[in-house]
C-alpha cells in the first residue's frame, strides 16, 4: 500500500504533531470528529488519485493527508459530511492539482477548501457551535456532544462585546470553536516539536505573531493576548502559514509574508463581518507574495552586478 504514496518525512512529522490535537478534539466533541477527519482524507486522496492516475510512476503525495486533516480540523464539529467532502474536493482540485500537483501550488490547499465552504455555506460555518465537554471521559463516550449549542465563539464575543473568555479556558482549549483550533497549549507543544525537527520555519511564526500583536495594539488598544488565543490564529500560524510550498523561499520575503498575514488578520477582524480573518489573510498573502518575492529577487540580482 505504501508504494502508492510519495514518501515525505516533513508531512509525516506534521501529521504526528496533529495527533494530540485530534485526540483532544474527540474528547471535546465526540467520535463524530474522527469520522469528519476520515472522510475529508478519503475524499482528498481519491481526488488526487483521479488527477495522477494516468501519470507514469505517479504517486499520491503524503501531503494530501495533511491537507485533508487540516481542513477537517478547521471546520465546526457539526459540519455536514457532504460539505466537508465538497471542501476536500475543492482543496485538492483548485488548491493544488490545477497548478500541477504537489510543489506547484500558489495557495494553501486546506484554506482554499475551507474558504469555499465558508462563502458557500455560511450558516453551517458560523451559526451552530457546540459547547465542549470539560470532564473525562467527555466525547470518548459518545458520538457527538449533545446539542448544547452556542451561537458565538470566544473570538466573536471578544470582537462584538470586548469581553474575554477566561485565560485558562482559552489556553487549555475547553471552549467552543472549530474542531482543532481551541487548545493553545497543544498548538504550542506542536510548535516546539515542529521547530525542533526543522519541519516548520520559526521565522514565519514569529513575524506573524509580532505583526498581529502590533496591529491589535494599534486598532484595538487593548491586551493582545486574548486575541492571540481566541479563534484560529495560533493553529493557522503553526500549521497553515508554515506550509513549505505556498510560503515564500526568499528569507526577506518570509518576514514580509508573516507581517502581511498578521496585519490582514487584524484588519479583516476589525473592519469586516468576519470574526475570524485568518483564512482570508492567508489566501490574500499567497496572492501577493509571488510578485513581492520576484521583486526582491530582481533587486538582489541587480545589487550583485
C-alpha positions as CSV (number, residue, x, y, z in Angstrom):
1,X,0.0,0.0,0.0
2,X,2.8,2.4,0.9
3,X,4.3,2.1,-2.6
4,X,1.3,4.2,-3.9
5,X,2.3,7.2,-1.8
6,X,5.2,9.6,-2.2
7,X,7.3,9.4,1.0
8,X,7.5,12.9,2.6
9,X,9.1,12.9,6.1
10,X,8.1,16.5,6.8
11,X,4.4,15.7,6.1
12,X,4.7,12.6,8.4
13,X,6.0,14.9,11.2
14,X,3.2,17.4,10.6
15,X,0.6,14.6,11.0
16,X,2.4,13.4,14.1
17,X,2.2,16.9,15.5
18,X,-1.5,17.0,14.8
19,X,-2.3,13.7,16.7
20,X,-2.7,15.2,20.2
21,X,-5.0,17.9,18.8
22,X,-7.1,15.2,17.1
23,X,-7.5,13.2,20.3
24,X,-8.3,16.3,22.3
25,X,-10.9,17.4,19.7
26,X,-12.6,13.9,20.1
27,X,-12.6,14.4,23.9
28,X,-14.3,17.8,23.4
29,X,-17.0,17.0,20.9
30,X,-17.2,13.2,20.4
31,X,-16.3,10.5,17.9
32,X,-18.1,12.2,15.0
33,X,-14.9,14.3,14.8
34,X,-12.9,11.3,13.8
35,X,-15.4,10.5,11.1
36,X,-15.1,14.0,9.6
37,X,-11.3,13.6,9.5
38,X,-11.5,10.2,7.9
39,X,-14.0,11.5,5.3
40,X,-12.0,14.5,4.3
41,X,-8.9,12.4,4.0
42,X,-10.5,9.7,1.9
43,X,-12.1,12.3,-0.4
44,X,-8.9,14.2,-0.7
45,X,-6.8,11.1,-1.6
46,X,-9.4,9.9,-4.1
47,X,-9.5,13.4,-5.7
48,X,-5.7,13.5,-6.1
49,X,-5.7,9.9,-7.4
50,X,-8.1,10.9,-10.2
51,X,-5.6,13.5,-11.4
52,X,-2.4,11.5,-11.1
53,X,-3.7,8.0,-12.2
54,X,-2.6,8.5,-15.8
55,X,0.9,9.7,-15.0
56,X,3.8,7.4,-15.4
57,X,5.1,6.3,-12.0
58,X,2.6,8.8,-10.5
59,X,2.2,8.5,-6.7
60,X,-0.2,10.2,-4.3
61,X,1.6,12.7,-2.1
62,X,1.5,12.2,1.6
63,X,0.9,15.9,1.8
64,X,-2.7,15.2,0.8
65,X,-3.3,13.7,4.2
66,X,-2.1,17.0,5.8
67,X,-4.5,18.9,3.6
68,X,-7.4,16.6,4.5
69,X,-6.6,16.7,8.2
70,X,-6.0,20.5,8.4
71,X,-9.2,21.1,6.5
72,X,-11.2,18.9,8.9
73,X,-9.7,20.5,12.0
74,X,-10.6,23.9,10.7
75,X,-14.3,23.1,10.4
76,X,-17.1,23.2,13.0
77,X,-18.0,20.0,14.8
78,X,-21.5,20.0,13.4
79,X,-20.4,20.4,9.7
80,X,-22.4,18.0,7.5
81,X,-20.3,15.3,6.0
82,X,-21.2,16.2,2.4
83,X,-20.0,19.8,3.0
84,X,-16.7,18.6,4.4
85,X,-16.4,16.4,1.3
86,X,-17.0,19.3,-1.0
87,X,-14.3,21.3,0.8
88,X,-11.8,18.4,0.3
89,X,-12.6,18.2,-3.4
90,X,-12.1,21.9,-3.8
91,X,-8.9,21.9,-1.7
92,X,-7.2,19.3,-3.8
93,X,-8.6,20.3,-7.2
94,X,-8.3,24.1,-7.1
95,X,-5.8,24.4,-4.3
96,X,-3.2,22.1,-5.7
97,X,-3.9,20.0,-8.8
98,X,-4.8,22.8,-11.2
99,X,-1.3,24.2,-10.6
100,X,0.3,20.9,-11.4
101,X,0.2,19.0,-8.1
102,X,2.4,18.9,-5.1
103,X,5.1,21.5,-5.0
104,X,3.4,23.7,-7.6
105,X,0.5,25.3,-5.7
106,X,0.4,29.0,-5.0
107,X,-2.3,28.8,-2.3
108,X,-2.6,26.7,0.8
109,X,-4.9,23.9,-0.3
110,X,-6.6,23.4,3.1
111,X,-7.5,27.1,3.3
112,X,-8.8,27.1,-0.3
113,X,-11.2,24.3,0.7
114,X,-12.2,26.0,4.0
115,X,-12.8,29.3,2.2
116,X,-15.0,27.6,-0.4
117,X,-17.2,26.1,2.3
118,X,-17.3,29.4,4.3
119,X,-18.5,31.5,1.4
120,X,-20.9,28.9,0.1
121,X,-22.4,27.6,3.3
122,X,-22.1,30.5,5.7
123,X,-24.7,29.3,8.2
124,X,-23.1,25.9,8.7
125,X,-19.7,27.6,9.3
126,X,-20.8,30.4,11.6
127,X,-24.0,29.8,13.4
128,X,-24.0,26.3,15.1
129,X,-21.2,25.9,17.7
130,X,-21.1,23.2,20.3
131,X,-20.2,23.8,23.9
132,X,-17.5,21.2,24.6
133,X,-17.1,18.5,27.3
134,X,-14.9,19.6,30.2
135,X,-14.5,16.4,32.2
136,X,-13.4,12.8,31.5
137,X,-14.5,10.7,29.6
138,X,-16.1,13.5,27.6
139,X,-16.5,12.8,23.9
140,X,-14.7,9.5,24.1
141,X,-18.0,8.0,25.4
142,X,-20.3,9.5,22.7
143,X,-20.7,10.0,19.0
144,X,-21.4,13.7,19.3
145,X,-21.7,16.2,22.1
146,X,-25.4,16.6,23.0
147,X,-26.8,19.7,21.3
148,X,-25.9,22.3,23.9
149,X,-25.5,25.0,21.3
150,X,-24.0,28.4,21.4
151,X,-24.2,31.0,18.6
152,X,-20.8,32.5,19.5
153,X,-17.2,31.5,19.8
154,X,-14.7,33.4,22.1
155,X,-13.4,35.4,19.2
156,X,-16.9,36.5,18.2
157,X,-17.7,37.5,21.8
158,X,-14.4,39.4,22.1
159,X,-14.9,41.3,18.9
160,X,-18.5,42.2,19.5
161,X,-18.5,42.9,23.2
162,X,-14.9,43.2,24.2
163,X,-15.4,40.5,26.8
164,X,-12.6,38.0,27.0
165,X,-13.1,34.3,27.9
166,X,-11.2,33.0,30.9
167,X,-7.5,32.7,30.1
168,X,-7.4,29.1,31.4
169,X,-10.2,28.0,29.1
170,X,-8.5,29.7,26.1
171,X,-5.2,28.2,27.0
172,X,-6.3,24.6,27.6
173,X,-9.0,24.7,24.9
174,X,-12.3,23.9,26.8
175,X,-14.1,26.4,24.5
176,X,-16.4,26.3,21.6
177,X,-14.9,26.7,18.1
178,X,-13.6,24.8,15.1
179,X,-12.6,21.2,15.7
180,X,-8.8,21.5,16.2
181,X,-8.3,25.2,16.9
182,X,-9.3,25.5,20.5
183,X,-6.3,24.5,22.6
184,X,-3.4,27.0,22.7
185,X,-1.4,24.6,24.9
186,X,-1.4,21.7,22.3
187,X,-0.6,24.1,19.5
188,X,2.4,25.4,21.5
189,X,3.6,21.9,22.1
190,X,3.3,21.1,18.4
191,X,5.2,24.3,17.7
192,X,8.1,23.2,19.8
193,X,8.2,19.8,18.1
194,X,8.0,21.2,14.5
195,X,10.7,23.8,15.2
196,X,13.0,21.2,16.9
197,X,12.6,18.8,14.0
198,X,13.1,21.6,11.5
199,X,9.7,20.8,9.9
200,X,8.5,24.3,10.1
201,X,10.2,27.7,10.0
202,X,10.1,29.7,13.2
203,X,10.6,33.0,11.3
204,X,7.2,33.0,9.7
205,X,5.6,32.1,13.0
206,X,7.4,34.9,14.8
207,X,6.8,37.6,12.2
208,X,3.1,36.8,12.0
209,X,2.6,36.9,15.8
210,X,4.7,40.1,16.1
211,X,2.7,41.8,13.3
212,X,-0.6,40.6,14.7
213,X,0.3,41.9,18.2
214,X,1.4,45.3,16.8
215,X,-1.8,45.9,14.9
216,X,-4.0,44.7,17.7
217,X,-2.4,47.4,19.8
218,X,-2.9,49.9,17.1
219,X,-6.5,49.1,16.1
220,X,-7.9,47.8,19.5
221,X,-5.6,49.5,22.0
222,X,-6.0,46.5,24.4
223,X,-4.2,43.5,25.7
224,X,-3.4,41.4,22.6
225,X,-3.2,38.0,24.5
226,X,-6.9,37.2,24.4
227,X,-6.9,38.0,20.6
228,X,-4.0,35.7,20.1
229,X,-5.5,32.8,22.0
230,X,-9.0,33.3,20.5
231,X,-10.0,31.9,17.2
232,X,-7.8,30.0,14.8
233,X,-4.7,32.3,14.9
234,X,-2.3,30.1,16.7
235,X,-3.4,27.0,14.8
236,X,-3.1,28.9,11.5
237,X,0.3,30.4,12.3
238,X,1.8,27.0,13.2
239,X,0.2,24.6,10.6
240,X,-1.0,26.9,7.8
241,X,1.4,29.8,7.4
242,X,4.4,27.4,7.6
243,X,3.3,25.4,4.5
244,X,6.6,24.9,2.7
245,X,5.1,25.1,-0.8
246,X,2.9,28.2,-0.6
247,X,5.3,30.0,1.7
248,X,8.0,32.3,0.1
249,X,11.5,30.9,-0.2
250,X,13.3,34.3,0.0
251,X,14.4,35.0,3.6
252,X,13.3,38.6,3.5
253,X,10.0,37.6,1.8
254,X,9.3,35.2,4.6
255,X,9.3,38.0,7.2
256,X,7.2,40.2,4.9
257,X,4.8,37.3,4.4
258,X,4.3,36.8,8.1
259,X,3.9,40.6,8.6
260,X,1.3,40.7,5.9
261,X,-0.7,37.8,7.3
262,X,-0.7,39.3,10.8
263,X,-1.8,42.7,9.5
264,X,-4.5,41.3,7.3
265,X,-5.9,39.1,10.0
266,X,-6.4,42.1,12.3
267,X,-7.7,44.3,9.5
268,X,-10.3,41.8,8.4
269,X,-11.4,41.1,12.0
270,X,-11.7,44.8,12.7
271,X,-13.4,46.1,9.6
272,X,-15.4,43.2,8.0
273,X,-18.3,41.0,9.0
274,X,-15.9,38.0,9.6
275,X,-14.9,37.5,13.2
276,X,-12.1,35.1,12.1
277,X,-10.0,36.6,9.3
278,X,-7.0,34.2,9.2
279,X,-8.1,32.1,6.3
280,X,-8.7,35.2,4.1
281,X,-5.4,36.7,5.2
282,X,-3.5,33.6,4.1
283,X,-5.2,33.5,0.7
284,X,-4.5,37.2,0.1
285,X,-0.9,36.9,1.3
286,X,-0.4,33.9,-1.0
287,X,-1.8,36.0,-3.8
288,X,0.6,38.9,-3.4
289,X,3.8,37.1,-2.3
290,X,4.9,35.8,-5.8
291,X,5.2,39.3,-7.1
292,X,6.8,40.6,-3.9
293,X,9.3,37.7,-3.9
294,X,10.0,38.2,-7.6
295,X,10.7,41.9,-6.9
296,X,13.1,41.1,-4.0
297,X,15.0,38.6,-6.1
298,X,15.3,41.0,-9.0
299,X,16.6,43.7,-6.7
300,X,19.1,41.3,-5.2
301,X,20.4,40.3,-8.7
302,X,20.8,44.0,-9.6
303,X,22.7,44.6,-6.4
304,X,25.3,41.9,-7.4
305,X,26.0,43.5,-10.7
